[in-house]
Structure formats: structure tokens, C-alpha cells
Amino acid sequence: MDKKLLSILCCPLTHQGLNLASHDMLASVNKAIQKGSLTNRDGVLLDKPLTAALVTDDGKLLYPVSDGIPVLLESESIALEQI
């Protein structure tokens, strides 16, 4: 993801900065998805692994990146306390 774009993006809920999720974080998220234990903010059970995501500065919320486009919708956010 373009670093300039990433520097201007922020979480629509907390207004914190966003960073690319690390490989280890994505692995943990995808493991929870595979187990069938991860939902987004709307309560929808996630069933497809993530290839990229953005995480808030405090590490509490994650936003999926779909086809290189950040999905910064409240309903699509994932609370990382579930992991």
C-alpha cells in the first residue's frame, strides 16, 4: 500500500492512525477465521482469510483490505479482542 495514502487514512470510529497488519497478526486473524470464531462489528461470521488488513494504532481494531482497497466501514471492522 502506498505510504502516502496510509499516512492520511484513519479509523472512522476512533480517528486513530492505521498501519498495515503484520504477517503474524494476519496469521492469527486467519487462524481464528478458519476456526469459525471471528466476526465483524455487524456480527457476521468471517469465512474467507484476509490477505491484507489495516490495524489501529492501539491494536484494537482491524479493517480488511480487499483487492488493495481498504474497507474502512464500521460494519466491516474486526475487534481484535476476539483473538
ZIQUI-V796790 format. One record per backbone hydrogen bond with DSSP energy under -0.5 kcal/mol. CO is the residue of the C=O (numbers start at 1). NH is the residue of the N-H. If there is no record, write none. Layout:
# ZIQUI-V796790
co:CO nh:NH
co:CO nh:NH
This chain:
# ZIQUI-V796790
co:2 nh:6
co:3 nh:7
co:4 nh:8
co:5 nh:8
co:5 nh:9
co:9 nh:18
co:11 nh:15
co:16 nh:11
co:17 nh:57
co:19 nh:55
co:22 nh:26
co:23 nh:27
co:24 nh:28
co:25 nh:29
co:26 nh:30
co:27 nh:31
co:28 nh:32
co:29 nh:33
co:30 nh:34
co:31 nh:35
co:32 nh:36
co:32 nh:37
co:33 nh:36
co:38 nh:46
co:40 nh:43
co:44 nh:40
co:52 nh:65
co:53 nh:21
co:54 nh:63
co:55 nh:19
co:56 nh:59
co:60 nh:80
co:61 nh:56
co:62 nh:78
co:63 nh:54
co:64 nh:66
co:64 nh:71
co:65 nh:67
co:66 nh:69
co:68 nh:70
co:69 nh:66
co:70 nh:72
co:71 nh:73
co:73 nh:76
co:73 nh:77
co:74 nh:77
co:75 nh:42
co:77 nh:41
co:78 nh:62
co:78 nh:80
co:79 nh:82
co:80 nh:83
